[in-house]
Amino acid sequence: MKLTYQLRGKHIIIILLALLGTLSFNQNFRSIFICYRSIILTVLFSLAGIAALVFFTIDYFSIDTCLDAGGRWIRELKICLYEKPIN
């Protein structure tokens, strides 16, 4: 049995806020952040953009993989059905 846990948007935001809160109390972090503010913000926004892109396109790739394999996607159940070919 394979157990998976899928992070939702609010979970990711809570984790990022907790990480930012713990780092902001460190004096060394503040001095580094002030010096390299533009680079750090660019990297953070880039990572957030990539994460959002992945989060919103997972369903598309699931459907595309199903259809490429010859299956039929049932939108209401979010499952892929494969039928045996008739010989």
N, C-alpha and C positions, 0 to 999 in steps of 0.2 A: 504494500500500500504506500503510495507516494503522497506525502503531505506537502502542500505548498501554501505559502502565505503571500498574498498580493498586497503591496502597499497602496493605499489610496492617497489622494492628494492631501487630505488634511493630516495624515500621518507623516508625510514627508515634510510638510510645513512645520509641524510641531518639532520634529527631529532637528531641522535646520535652525529653528529659533532657539532650541535648547543648546545646540552647539555654539551658536553665535553668542548666547548669553554667558556661557562658560568661558569663552575666549576673550570677551570684552573686559573681563576683570583683570586680566593679565597685563601688567605695565609694558612688558616687552612686546606683546602683541599690538598694543596701541601705538607704540613708536614705529614698528614695522608697517602697520596699516597706514599711518600718516605719510610715511615716506613713499610707499608703493601703492597708494590708494587707487589710482587709475588702472594699474595692471591687475590688482586684486579684484576690483569691481568688474572689469572686463572678463576675467576668468570666471567669476561667480555668475555673471549674467549669461555667459556662454554655456556653462554647465546647466544652469536652470533652463535655458532654451532647449538644449539637447534632451534634458529629462522630460520637459513638456512635450516635445516632439515624439519621443518614444512612448510616453504615456497615452497620447491621443491617437497613435497609429498602430497600437498593438492589435486592436480589433480588425483593422484593415488587413494586416498581414496574416492573421488567423483565417480570415475569409479567403484571401488570395491563395494561401497554401492549400486550403480545402478544395477550392475550385481547380487549381492546377493539378491536383492529384486525382481529379475525376469525380469528386464527391459533390454532394448537394448541401448547401448551407441552409440551416433552418434558423432564421433570425430570432424567432420568439424564444427558442430554447438555447440558442447560441451553441449548437452542436453541428457536426459534420456527419452526414450519412453517406456511406459507400454502398453501392449495390453490386452484386455479382453479375458479371456479363453473362448473357444468355448465349450458349453455344449452339 
